[in-house]
Structures are given as C-alpha cells and as structure tokens.
C-alpha cells in the first residue's frame, strides 16, 4: 500500500527528466530536502505545469518511489516578483543548495526559507545565510546568539554594502 504525504515545500531547482518529466528539488516542511519526479509536467496539458516554478512556495502531494519521490499534485501560492527580489532570492537559493545536502526536516531552515518572499536587500541575504549556518550548527555560538546585532555591526563597519536601488 502506497503512503501519501501532503506538505508545504519550496521549489529550489528543476531539470528536465526524460521526454515529458521533470526532476524537481524541493525543501518540504515535514520531509526536508528531496528530489521528486513530476511525471508529464512538460506537456502543455499538465495541471502541474505552472505550480513548479523555481522559488514557488507550494502545497505538494508526494509518494515515495524506488529512486526518487513522485510528485502527484502541487498548488503554488507565492512566486517572488521583480528582478531585484529574484536576484537576491537566487543568491539565497544557490547558497541553500550548496550547504543543505541532507533530507532531514528542520524547523529553523523552514523558517529561514519563508523569508525568500521578502528578501530585497543585501543585509537580508546575509541574515538568511547566517540563519541557515546556525540551523546546521556551523555558526559559532557567540555569533548565533545575536545574528541581527552582528549584521548591524557589519553594516556599520561597511563590511556589507547596503543594497543599491534600481
């Protein structure tokens, strides 16, 4: 008997797989980082087609498969808009995919991903990266306790340049 999992997820990466399928990298709230196959999603008639864009915050229905999870349904509720937000969100996405390689769910990482909707300045990108490092246990304890204060101090010392407006 197949098990089905309904959860929230962020679409972090996507690549073509076979003739009409796509392999999608998700960070699911209850499962963690996973790769899931979306069967037939590249067909024009696919109901999943518009719901698996990179940076989409999506409600998904998954079932475990032999090699990959299988994505059965998806409904996106948020895609960042504007070139500035996409630029910062892309930097955060690349960082996340480089450092988070395991499939364990983590509430702190999930909360850090929720800020992808609002990242519009370089200091928010740095804050995102520091929160991810703290969730992984890589950030030294003295920095972890006061992340916001550390960012303000770096901004004051011009180690982080404020974002330029377009």
Buried (B, 14 or more C-beta within 10 A) or exposed (E): EEEEBEBBBBBBBBEEBEEBBBBBBBBBBEBBBBBBBBBBBBEEEBEBBEBBEBBBBBBBBBEBEEEBBBBBBBEBEEBBEEEBBBBBBBBBBEBBBEEBEEEEBBEEBBEBBBBBBEBBBBBBBBBBBBBBBBBBEEBEEEEBEEBEEBBEEEBEEEEBEEBEEE
